[in-house]
Amino acid sequence: MYKFKLTHCVIAIVFVVAMFVLLGRKSTADIPTLLDTALTSSNNADRITAIRTLGSLGQPGLPALRNVATHSDVDDCKALAVLHLSRQLDYESTDLIIDLLESHSQSVRSSAAVALRELLGRDYHFPVTGSLDKRNAVIQAIRKDWNSLRQSKLFEFNSNRLRNQDGVPKW
């Protein structure tokens, strides 16, 4: 009679986990489909899953995330895309994220404020629920700081240093 050994069990588990990981992975070829789902699906859960998957792709998913942050008709999807952009330290999206501070949606403004804190390393205490005048004053200050910061050689050095060859933040 064949004796089932612990090593056989471990090998089987490793194989199943490896297959699950490989089959669950999305490639950059999936980006157009994911973007379409994120922008047009009638099911918000599918949209959110697509945005999370785009965020997990790293650098290749950034243009699609920018597209979602700009064009989505669902505020929660815009907010989630903005947070994924900041987690990837996508400084190219900073102007877009600053513009989203002017959104009619409180959740989008809140996510944009959090994203800018991550990207710029400064808390501007953006008044998400404050008056339009207060929000505009802080937005002006953020734009001024961002324009100064992005012209700095130190910023260029640090933003490049924080990324590895794949464009993914090194933590």
Phi, psi and omega in degrees: 000138182283130178265127178281120182261156179299324181296324177296321179296315180298316179298317179297318180295315179300318180297314181296316179297317179298317179294321178298315180296313182294319181286332181276349182285141175256150178251173179294339177294339180277352187303313179300320179293317179297319179297316178300316178297316182297330183263334191235350183300142177280349181254113182298329178296321177294322178299313182296318177299318179296319179294317178297321179294317176301319179295329180282348181280349180075216185309316181298334181274352186298314179301322179293320178296321176298320179298316179296316181298331181273319194248353182295142176266004178247116185301320180296328177289319175301314182299316180294319179298319179299317180295322177293323177298317181289326179294334177270006183051048181275086182294338176296340181268000187300315179298318177300315182293321176299317178301325181289348173296342180267006182299152174288341185269128178296322181293324178291315178300318180296314179296321178296320179296317178296316181298318180292326176297319178292317184287317187263349178069022181225142176257112182272000182052050181299127182280081185308319181256008182286177180293160180301321180297317179295317179297316181297323179296317179290321178299318177300316179296319179296314179301318180297312179298316181297318179297323176290316184296315185290344177272354183281136176295325179297320178298314180301315179298311183292320180293325176289323181294328183284352182248147172267191184296335182276357182081012181264136180303141175263116177251000000 
